Amino acid sequence: MHFIPEALDQYVVQHSEDEPKLLQALTRETYQKILQPRMLSGHYQGRVLSTLSKLIKPKTILELGTFTGYSALCLAEGLQKNGVLHTIDVNEELVNFQRKYFDLSKYGSQIHQHLGPALEIIPNLNTKFDLVFLDADKPNYINYFHEIIEKLNPGGVLLSDNVLWSGKVIEPLNENDQSTKIVLEYNQLLKDDDRLETVLLPIRDGLTVSIKK
């Protein structure tokens, strides 16, 4: 997604923190071997996630939607020394791929993978979180929200990805387009929930930052 001219977008990336070499390698292998490699967070958004995590300094992180592990590694950069990151995905074929890169990083022992439907796994996580990153299937965004909001600590931050949904949020709604319908409802939910302070950032495909009061 380029909401600003591509040349200006490139300037933004060139004047932001460099992409770590391990993540460069992860990106290369994802594009070589994995279907839909564009699902990767990528260099710029990855550095945004890393910076936010470093500012928050979370002891506990929950990620919904691991894909090949790029965003998890970015978020882990801000973990406290003994912090943990729980990441959930339904794709069994990617588990070993994720683990290879997790273990190549210095955060391997802090990252816990969960395989299966997030709506079944989240209730069994007996911990509360300082930071949650939501980047899973869009039709379940509202369902995920209701599962995670009570597990988010006061002062904790919810990051929600793809909230501009390729610009479809401002186009006439196709009633058969369930994903766009849910993203629209989800964005309004975040805006209206009085437990949250929310700002939607036009970064890549849209990233919302919500702080729990």
N, C-alpha and C positions, 0 to 999 in steps of 0.2 A: 504494500500500500504506500503510495506517494501522495501525501496531501500537500506537499510543497514541491516546487520544481525539482526534478531529479538531480540536477547539478548542485542545487542548494542542499539537498538531502545528502549527497556525497560529501559535501563540505562539512556537514554536521558530523558524519561518521569519521571523517579524517581528523577532526579536531576533538574527538572523544577518545577515551582510554583504548589502547590497543587490545585486540582479542588475544587471550592467552593461547599459547601454542597447543596445549592439550585440547582446547575447544576448537582450534583450527583443524586438528586431526579428526576430532569427532564429527565436525561438519563435513569434511571430505568423505569420510567413510559412510556417513548417513546418505549423502548424495550418490555415492557409488552403489550402495547395497539396499537401501530402504525405500519403500514406496512412500509417496507424498512427502518428500524431504522438505518441502516448504513449510511444513508444520513446525520445523525447528525455530526456536526463538531468534537465533542469529546474533551476529556481532553486536549491533547497536542496542537492541532490546535486552540482550544478555548483560551488557554493561549497565544498563538502567536497573535491571533486577539486582545486580551485584551491588550497585551503589545504594539502592534503597535498603537492601538487607544490611549493609554495613552501617547505615545510619540508624536502623532499628536495633541492631545487635541482638537478634532473637536467640533465646535458649531453645525454643522449639519451633519447628517449621512444618507445615503440612502442605503438600503439593498434590493437586488432583490433575492427573494427566502428565505422565512421565515422558512419553515418546522415547527418544533415544538418550535422554538424560542431560541434555544441554542446560535447560533452565534450572534443574536441580543443582547442578554444579555451580552455576552462577549464584543462586540463593545461598548455597552452603558457604560461600566466601565470607558471609557476614555472621555466621554462627559463632556463638560464644565457645570458649575452649572445650567445654564438655557438652555442648549443645547437640541436638539430634534433629534430623530431617526425615520425615515420613513421606514417601511418595507412592502414589497409587495409580495403577494402570491395568487395563483389561487384556492387553496384548501379550500373550505368553511368549511369542516369538522374539520379543525385544528384551526379555529379562536378562539374558546373558550378555547381550550387546551393552545394555545399561551398566551392568555390573563390571564389565571390563574397564570402562572409562571411570566409573566410580573408584575402583581399586587402583587405577593409575594416578588418581588425584590423592591429595593428603586428607581428603574428607571421607574416604571409603568406609571407615569404621563408624562414621556418624550418620551414614545414609542407610535407611531401612526401606527396602522395597516391599510393596504389598501388591499381590496379583489378584484381581477380581473386581467386581462392581463396587464402586466407592460408597454407594448408599448402604451396602451391607458391611463394609469394612469400617467406615467412620464411627458408627455407634460402639464398636468394640475397641476403639483406641482410648485407653484410659489416661488421657493427658489433655491439657489445655495448651493452646498455641499462641505464640506471640506474632506469628506471621503465617498467613495462608495465601497460597497462589492457586487460583482457579483457572485452569486451562484445559478443560475436558469437554465432553460432548455438550453442545449448546442446549438441546432440548431438556436437559436435566439441570441447567444452571440454577433455577429457582429451588428445585428439590435439594441440590447441594447446599445452597445458601441456608436453608432451614436446618440442615444437619450440622453445619459448621459454626453458625453464629453463636450458639451457646458454648462452643468449645474455644471460642476466641477470647483471650484475656482482655480485660479492660485496658485500653491503651494499645491493644493489638491492632495489626493492620491486615486488611483483606485486599489483595491485588487480584483484579479480574481482567482476563485477557480477551481480546477479540470483541470488545464491546461496541465497535463501530461496524463490524461485520461486513467488511468490504464496501462500506458506504450504503448498504441496504437499509440502514436505520432511518435514512431520510428519503427513501424512495417509496412509491406507492406499494402498499403491502399486498402480496399475493396470499390469499387466505389459505392456500395449500403449503405455504412456506413456514413450517412449524419452527424452524431454527430462528428465523428472523423475528417471528412473533414472540418467542420466548426471550430473545435478547432485548427487544423493546420493553417487555414487561420487567425484565431483570434490571435494566438500567433505571427504570422508574422506581422500582422497589428500593434500590440503593439510595436514590435521591430522597425518597419519602420516609425511609426508616429512621425514626428519631433516636435510635441507638447509635447511629453512624454519622460521621462527618465525611462527605464524599466529594472527590474532584475527579473528573474524567479528563485524562490526558490524551491528546491526539498523537500518540506515539505508535508508529506502525499501524496496526489494525485496531488501535484503541486500547488503552490500559487505564482502568479505574483504580484509584487509591482510596480506600475507605478506612477510617480510623474508628474503632469502637470506643465510645465514651465511657 
